[in-house]
Amino acid sequence: MLQPRNPANDGLIVNINGHLVHRNEAAVSPFDSSVQNGDAVWEGLRLYEGRIFRLDDHLARLRKSGRMLAYRDFPTNERLIEELRRTLVANAMHDGVHVRLTVSRGVKYTSGLDPRVNQSGCSFFILAEHKPPVFDNANGIHLMTSSQRRPYADILDQHIHSCNQLTSILAKLEANASGADDAVLLDTAGMLAETSSTHLFLVRDGQVITSTTRACPEGITRSVVLEICREINVTADVRDVPANELPVADEMFVTGTMGEITPVARFDDRVMPSIPGPVTAKIAERFRQRTHDPAEGMLIVDT
């Protein structure tokens, strides 16, 4: 599913280390770690009626990723929130907006991998776009099983929400070549990890099933879905999910800030029996209510 170009984004103002510039004039140093090594962490945020949903949770995950990579002089939450506000105000944005917030190790004084040549503190970049959910939430999406694998923390800790997404790109190339919308990745033991960009949930006999986070990030939307399951008295089983359980699910859906709650219409060669299924529809409706609850988001821009 190729995202269409939105002319409303042609004149975007982006934020580069606190400088607001037109997207066509934005510049990042070739000495920045994000360019040199993909050494950066990021969060995808969504703006609903002036409020960023679960912003505190996103900032906590961003900061945790920075700590795991030993970033120095990480920008404070207060600074990042103010720069988010400035960016959204500059673009007159209030709703239906996706924000990509990136923090890198910063600019190196000489090219190279060694973090000791980073002595200027972190860089940050804020890109806010007019962007509805990227997947077809009405008709569902087609997933295929990728040959790529998500490793455990002894190889690469997936709890670092890194901009280095090579495995996801390779999996997405497979999905594109097969005509699918996205790719499902297993872990190195053959258990479900996630898709290239979302978490995957199964429904079987009214029970919601999803993977552990041993080989995938701790998703913000994923955690909200698990909260909703408790709220509506649906059993949620978080465990290792063997690959052979996926084709026999009654329902499937994926979760993420970019796509919210999206039903799966087809998995590999199997067409799912209902789109969305009853459990998926109930969770999606409750999630929609959550995103519009003032208690769930931080007010960034007033009307």
C-alpha positions, -999 to +999 in steps of 0.1 A: +000+000+000+018+031-013+011+062+007-002+089-017+015+123-019-004+149+001-001+184-015-009+199+020+026+188+030+044+206+002+050+237+023+059+221+056+080+239+082+103+214+099+124+218+130+162+212+129+177+216+163+152+244+172+155+261+138+122+263+119+128+261+082+109+251+050+112+214+042+132+222+010+157+242+030+163+218+058+199+207+063+215+181+085+253+179+087+270+150+070+289+147+102+257+140+122+255+105+136+221+099+120+237+103+086+270+086+093+258+055+111+220+056+114+228+063+151+196+079+161+164+071+180+129+082+172+092+082+181+061+085+159+035+107+175-001+114+166-020+147+172-057+145+179-076+178+184-045+196+197-033+168+219-005+143+213-017+109+223+003+093+251+031+118+248+046+110+282+049+073+272+066+082+239+091+105+255+099+079+282+106+053+255+127+078+235+148+087+265+152+050+274+165+043+239+190+072+243+202+059+277+207+024+262+229+040+236+247+062+261+237+095+245+251+126+262+233+158+268+199+144+257+174+172+253+150+176+282+113+167+279+105+204+284+127+214+255+112+187+232+076+196+241+082+233+235+098+225+201+069+202+192+046+231+200+066+256+179+066+232+150+029+225+151+020+262+155+043+271+126+023+247+104-011+257+118-017+220+127-044+208+151-057+174+141-050+145+117-012+150+121+016+125+124+049+137+139+083+120+136+106+130+165+142+120+161+172+124+184+207+115+172+240+112+191+248+145+174+276+159+152+310+143+151+342+164+148+355+139+124+340+111+103+339+077+120+320+052+142+336+059+175+311+077+198+340+095+215+342+118+184+307+131+193+314+160+217+287+185+208+256+168+224+226+154+207+208+167+176+170+166+172+147+168+142+109+172+142+088+165+111+051+170+114+028+160+084-008+161+076-013+123+075-043+101+082-037+065+093-015+049+066-034+016+063-069+008+050-087+005+083-120-003+066-110-031+041-079-044+060-045-052+047-026-081+032+004-095+052+030-120+040+056-139+060+091-125+055+123-145+054+139-118+076+142-124+114+141-102+144+170-111+168+170-113+206+189-088+228+220-109+228+224-099+191+206-066+189+182-053+216+150-044+199+140-022+228+163+004+214+139+023+191+165+030+165+165+047+132+187+019+119+158-001+103+177-022+077+159-055+086+125-038+083+134-023+050+145-057+036+112-072+049+092-044+033+110-050+000+098-086+001+063-075+008+064-050-021+077-076-044+049-101-034+021-075-037+014-075+001+010-044+022+034-054+049+056-083+061+054-104+092+088-111+109+095-141+131+122-142+157+153-164+154+134-192+172+106-191+147+081-173+170+061-143+160+079-110+166+060-082+147+056-068+112+081-044+096+064-015+113+036-026+136+027-051+163+005-081+153-024-095+173-044-127+167-079-135+179-088-171+184-120-183+202-126-148+215-091-146+230-065-120+220-030-133+215+002-115+208+040-120+211+063-110+239+087-081+234+118-103+235+124-096+198+104-064+192+099-030+207+075-023+236+048-005+215+028+023+229-004+014+209+003-023+218+002-014+255-031+005+250-047-025+233-037-047+262-053-021+286-085-021+265-086-059+266-087-058+304-113-031+303-137-050+281-130-084+298-113-100+268-085-124+277-051-113+264-024-139+262+011-125+258+034-154+250+056-170+224+034-175+193+046-203+169+043-195+132+018-223+127-007-205+149-009-175+125-028-191+096-055-205+118-065-173+136-101-162+135-091-126+133-059-106+130-051-069+134-020-047+136-013-018+159+008+013+157+008+051+158+009+054+120-020+030+114-039+029+147-059-004+148-059-021+113-076-054+105-058-080+084-078-091+054-053-117+041-024-135+056-001-151+030-027-171+009-055-172+034-084-147+033-096-139+068-133-148+074-144-113+086-130-078+082-129-065+108-138-093+131-161-086+161-133-085+187-111-063+164-140-039+158-147-036+195-111-029+203-108-004+175-138+015+186-126+017+222-092+028+209-108+056+189-126+067+221-093+067+240-075+089+214-102+116+218-102+115+256-084+146+269-070+125+298-050+104+273-031+132+255-010+162+263-024+195+250+002+210+227-018+235+206-051+253+213-078+257+187 
